[in-house]
């Protein structure tokens, strides 16, 4: 069965239901002429994700058989990063990623998300209506990554444009080239002028990543942190505004938001089907003969909704597979969830009577096998005049979390001292990223 086209986008659950007739693993097409096996069972997915020796991640043998214009190639082609590596190489890459992410102070991250959210809400609040996807859910992670990457706004625009094209499989070869070129320019900038940002920390890591390795890890982090994050925010808002289990409790604090995010991560995870592995040889698994080097793709959406889990309590239950599992599980779960929950809370606080502008059934989903993404999220609300904040960061942002001194330990110096803040005029530019580019999509 195809995992592409408008019918699949409109109702992927119907496709998964049919596929379960084959058992925990079912044959699919990721794109016309691109066969794969899809893991739709929860237990089978866990077994694959936790056994990289049997199900390695390197796609090179499969990739050699694919034409250069294969639409899924930019998402699945080999890149020298942690996603496509196993063993010692994976451990080296993973250390560079997790150690760099660990330098982002979560309290500072929360403050920055709040500031970003307030700025964006102030732009559309006086109108009484907005497309929250283009004007909010897309822009929050974009502006945060611009900041975390120390990225000039014109490069940020090109990076996200390329990443969106890859996910949508619309001229993906061009999108991949655009993304790569913009990221190379960012790396060259950080080599010349390192700062307190993730690319600079990754370059300075003891793993000694080369430029190509840095490139593909930055692409990996951005792919995981912008497109899926905007989907998590948008899908969370959609659920809160359309599901009667949440609609009556939106003023009751953060608990409904956290519960809504859990629900989305179970039922409509922002990355629905991905995380492919490639058996080294023909392998019998779950009653299916898996051809060597053919993609075995995880359906996080189908596995999370496996009928065998129907009786489990999901409120507060985070045993879903939306973040993956095993050695390749997402290393930025905490940061991603914090960004989504803060962004949604700020929106609900600022626009308490917000409601969908169309029936939930009329919302349209974007095509493609990999994500669960809306094309738009129109809402209405009582117009509010929100004071416009200065277009600059709220003081210095301490992204590096310094260890707290104690009576038994001496304060330690950081390996990369924080650079003096630039003048506010220089910092002001990235907050002025033109939202009109997104609104035209």
Protein Blocks (a to p, Z undefined) as FASTA:
>chain_A
ZZedjklmmmmmlmmmmmmmnojbdcddfbghiacdddfbfklmmmmmmmmmlmccblkl
mmmmpcfklmklmmmmccddfklgghjllmmmmmmmmmmmmmpcfklmmmmmmmmmmmmm
mmmmmnopacfklmmmmmmmmmmmmmmnopafklmmmmmmmmmmmmnopakllmmmmmmm
mmmmmmmmmmmmgcddfklmmmmpmklpafklmmmmmmmmmmmmmmmmmmmmmmmmmmmm
mmmklmmmmmnojklmmmmmmmmmmmmgfblbgciaddfbdcdeehiacdehiacdddfk
lmmmgfklmmpcfehpakbfknogajlbcfklmmmmmmmmmmmmmmmmmmmmgccfbdfk
lpccdedjkbccdfbdcdddddddddddddbdehjadfbacddddfkbccdddfbdcddd
ddfklmmmmmmpcfklmmmZZ
